[in-house]
Amino acid sequence: MKTTHTFFEKVKTVFNRLKARLTPSHKMSRNASGTRKAKVKLTLGSLQSTAYELFGERTGRVLPLFKDLDTNLQRSGLKVNFKAYVTLTVFCTISLFLATLTIVPCVLYFLVGVGLVPAILFGIGGSLLALAFTTIGFYAYPIYRADTIRRQLEDELPFTTGYMAILTSAGVSPENIFSSLANLPVALAISTQAKDIVRDVNLFGHDIITALEDASKRTSSARFREMIEGFISMIHSGGNLTGYLREKSAQYMKLKKIGLKKYADTLSMLSEFYVTILLTGPLMLVIMLTVMAMLGNSNLGFLSPSLMLNLLTYVGIPVGSAVFLLVLDATSPKW
């Protein structure tokens, strides 16, 4: 009882604090003519900090379930603590679960005209789906970002290594090479990696070897890790950095050509998938459901043809298109 009372007291405190943050504060200012204008300033608290205040001390039990997420967070480039991210996941999952459990039955019962019991069952099913998809989404997002960074790095490597070879042939030191990569006028994935290396050297006081080793552990690209490790070996042995980088540039360019040929085959397969699943399939279902609605008494359990047609039109096709766009983005090269 004492633990429950403490929890509700903490929830009340956080609610009052959030209410105070959402309360608009009016500030008065004068213009050139001397008239006053009211300026409304709305300050929103961080969702992440709110989630941590509510569930930060209670996520210890679920942290082992997300043990693989810590590495993916580091590789994804998200500047967020592992425990804070898991807390945000729990907060958003519970919030969306409760919202779906409340809104879906009300919409189905009062607006669509579905019976009370089917509406409640749909609400329970929808909330469970929301619970599953929210958890999967938060778990998969760092993996997706890490994979995106990996593809960007590997697409840029043929040109990056060639640029580095030019700098080394001019006698530029490794520290200045990565400093030059960090200050490129074009926003590239390699620039972000180089900025982390420069930060480790200039801010944390690491030597260039240690900074490069840390970068090879953080990166999600096996090719970039291989290049960094070879770069470190060349520095240790005093080898020919220019020759090594030129060889790597030619090697990565060949791999890029092979990847583009594979992508052409994948794109043709995806186009056939799109035509079959998202064009021909929905068209056949629309015709079938329309005929079923005209015949009457063609309900599939609690689902009427008109309801299934609405679900197909407003849920099925948009969700399928969004999934197709994600798959297309995950497989397409950035260069």
N, C-alpha and C positions, 0 to 999 in steps of 0.2 A: 504493500500500500504506500509506503514511504517513497519507494522508487517511482511508482506511478504518479504520485503527487508532485515529486520533483520534476518529472518529465513534463507534465502539463504546465507547471510554473515556468519552465524554460521555454516551452512553446508560446506561452502568453507573453513572456518578455521579448522574444524574437518578433512576435506579431506586432507588439507595440512599437518596437524599434523600426520595423519595416513600415508601419503606418506613419511614423514620424518622418521617415525618409520620403515617403510618397506624398506627404502634405506639401502643397505648393507654398512657397514663401514669396511674398510680394515685396518688390523693391521699387522705390519711386525715383525717377530721374527727371531732370529738366532738359527741354530742348532749347534751341536758340531763342525762341519767342517767350520762354519762361513757363510754358504749359507743362504740366506733369503727365507722365505716362507710367502706367503700372506695368512692370515687367514681372512675369511669372516665371519663377525658376523651379524646375522640377528635378529633384535629385533622386536618382534611382540607386539603391544599394546593389552591390554585386551579387548576382545569383549564386555564384560559387561560395562567397563568404556566408550567405544566408544558409545554404545547404550544409556548410561545415559547422555552423553554429547549432543546427538542428540535429545532425546525424554524425558529426565528426567523431564523437566518443563512442559511437555504437557500430562503427563499420569494421571494427577489428575482427569480427567473426566472418565477415564476407571477403576480407582481403585475400585469404588463400585461394578463393575461387578466381581471382583476377591476377594470379601470380605471373602469368605470361605477359600481362599488359604493361608492366613496368618497362621492359625492354622496348616494346613497341612505342611507348610514349617517348622514350629518349630518341628513338630513330625517326619519329614522326616530326620532330621539331616543335612540338607543343610545349610551351613554357608553363607547365603546370605540374604540381606535385602529384605523385602517384595516389596518395591517400585522399587528397582533395578531389582528384578526378573520380575516384571510386565513390566518394561521398556525393558528388554531383550526379553521378549515375543513379545512385539509390534515390536521391531526392526527386529527380525528374521522372524516374520509373514509377515511384509511388504517386506522384502528383498526376501523371497521365493516366495511371490505373484508376484512381478515384474519379478523375474528370470523365473518363470514358464510361465508367460504371454508372455515373449520374446522368450524363447528357444523352447517351444513346437510347436508353429506355424512354426518357421523356420525349425525345424527338420522334421515335417510332410510335409511341402511344398517342401523343397529342397532335402531331402534325401528319404522320403517314397513315394513322388509323389501324395500326397493328394491335392485336389483342394484348392484354396486360401481361399474361404469362409468356408469350413469345417475345414481347419487348424486353422483359427482364432477362430471359435466356440469351437474347441477342446482346444485351448489355454485359452480361457475365462473360460471354464468349469474346465480345469485342475488347473488354478490359483485359482479359487474359492474353489476347493477341497483342494489345498495346504494351502489356508488361513484357512479353517476349521480344517484340520488335524493338522496343526502346533499349532493352538490355543488349540485344545483339547489335543495335546501331552504335551505342556507345563503345562496345567492345571492338567493333569492326572499324570505326572511324580512324583510330590511330594506325591500324594496319593499312587502311586505304591511303592515308597520308604518307606513311612510310614507303608504300609501293609507288606512289606518285613521285616522291622525291627520288627514289631509286631509278625510275624510268627517265626522269629529267637529267639526273647525273650521268647516266649511261648514254643518253642522247648527246650530251654536251662534251663527253670525254674526248672524242676525236679532235675537237677544236681546242679544248682546254689544254690537252697535252701538247698540241702543236704550238699554242701560245706560250706555254711554259718552256718548251724547247728553244723558242726564239729568245726568251729572256735569259736562259742559262747560257746560250751561246754568246750573249753579250756580257757575261760575267756577273749577272745579278745574283745576289745571295738568296738562299731558300726563304729567309724571312721576308725579304722584299718581294719575292715572287708571289707569295700568298697575300701579302699586303696589296699588291697590284691587282690580284684576282678579287680581293674583297672590295676594292674601290672601282670596279668596272661600272660604266654608266648604264649598262643594260642589266635588268634584274634577272639573274641566273641562279640556279640551284647551287652551282659551284661557289658563287659569291657568298652565300650563307655559310657554307662549310668553311670557306677561307676566313670569314669574319670570326667564326668560333676559334680557329687556330690562332689568328692574330690576337684575339682577346686572351687566350690562354698564355700567350707569350708576353704581351704588354701589360696585362692587368694582373694575372695570377703569377707571373714570374717564372713560368715554365720555359725550359729550353725548347728549341724547335723540334727536337727528336721526341720529347715527351708529348708535346702538343700534337704532333702528327700521329703518335701511337694512340692517344685519346680519340682523335678524329677517326682513326680506322676502326676503333671499337664502337663508336657511336653510329657510323654510317650504315645504311640499309643496303647499299650497293656492293656486291661482291667484287665487281670490276674496279670500283673506286678504291676499295680496301686493298685490292691487289696492287694497284698503282702506287698507293701511299706506302705500302710495305716495301715495294721495290725501290721507291724513292729514298726511304730510310736506309735500306741496304746500300744504295749507291753513296749516300753521305758517309756511312760508316767505313766503307771500303775505299772511298776516294775514287770511285769509278767515273765513267763518262756519263754525266747526267743528260747531256744534250743527245747523245746517241740513244740512250735508254728511252727518253721521252719521245724521240722521233719514231723509234720502233713501236712504242705503245700507241702512238697516234695512228700509224699505218694499220696496226692490228685492230684497233677499235673502229677504224673506218671500214674495214672488211666486215667486221661483225655488224656494223650498222647497215651495210648493204644487204646482208643476209636477213637481218631483222625486218627491213622494209619489204623484202620479197614475201616473207612469212605473213606480214601484216596485210598485204594485198590479198592473199588467200583467205585470211581470217575475215577481212572486210566483205568479200563475196559471200561467205557463209552467213555473216551477220545480216546482210541485206536479204537473203532468202528467209532467214528466221523472222525478220521484221515483216516481210510481206505475208508470210504464212500465219504467224501468231497475232499480229497487231492490225492487219488489214483484212485478210480473207476470213480468219476465224471470227472476229467480232461481227463482220457483215453477215455471215451465216447464222450466228446466234441471234442477231437482231431480227432476221427474217423468221427464224424458228419461233422466237418468243412472240412476235407479232401475230403469227398464225395461231399460236396457242391461245393468245388473248382473244382473238376473234372467235375461236371455237367455244370458249368458256369452260368452266369447271376443269381447268387444266393446272391446278395448283400442285406444286411439288412440296408437300408437307405444308409448312407455314409460308412458303414463298409463292407469291402470285406472279404471273408472267410480267405484269407491269413493274412490280418491285424488282424482279431480277433484271429487267431491262434498264431500270434506273441505276441499279448497282453496277451493271456492266458499263453504262455510259459515263457515270460520274465517279466510279471507283476503279473498276477493272482496267479500262483503257488508259486513264491517266497514270495509274500505278505501273502498268506494264510499260508505258512509254518512258517513265522515269527510270525504271530498272534498265531498260534498253540503253538509255543515255549514259547511265553509270557504267554499264558494261563496255559501251563504245569508248568512253573516256578512259577506262582502265586499260584498254588494249591498244589505244592509239598512241603513236610516238608524238612527243612534243615538238620535235624539229622535223 
